[in-house]
């Protein structure tokens, strides 16, 4: 059951990211989906960073692992965003 829920969450998460870039869907749908996707991503990263900083006082190693995981998620999200924007803004090669 856990695997099913994780798979469903992964499909929804990636689907929202891909849907936000699909131009044939109305902006009235795309922009709220993009906002919810961004909010979810920022919440997960913030939770990792906050729990990591709170755990540094108790267990230094586990706290640092969570802080590094949050920083990695933040950098990976920014990289994925810029990679997707560069791909959509790239000039189209037309045949002559």
Buried (B, 14 or more C-beta within 10 A) or exposed (E): EEEEEEEEEEEEBEEBBEBBEEEEEEEEEBEEBBEEBBEBBEEBBEEBBEBBBEBBEEEEEEBBBBBEBBBEBBEEBEEEEEEBEEEEEEEEEEEE
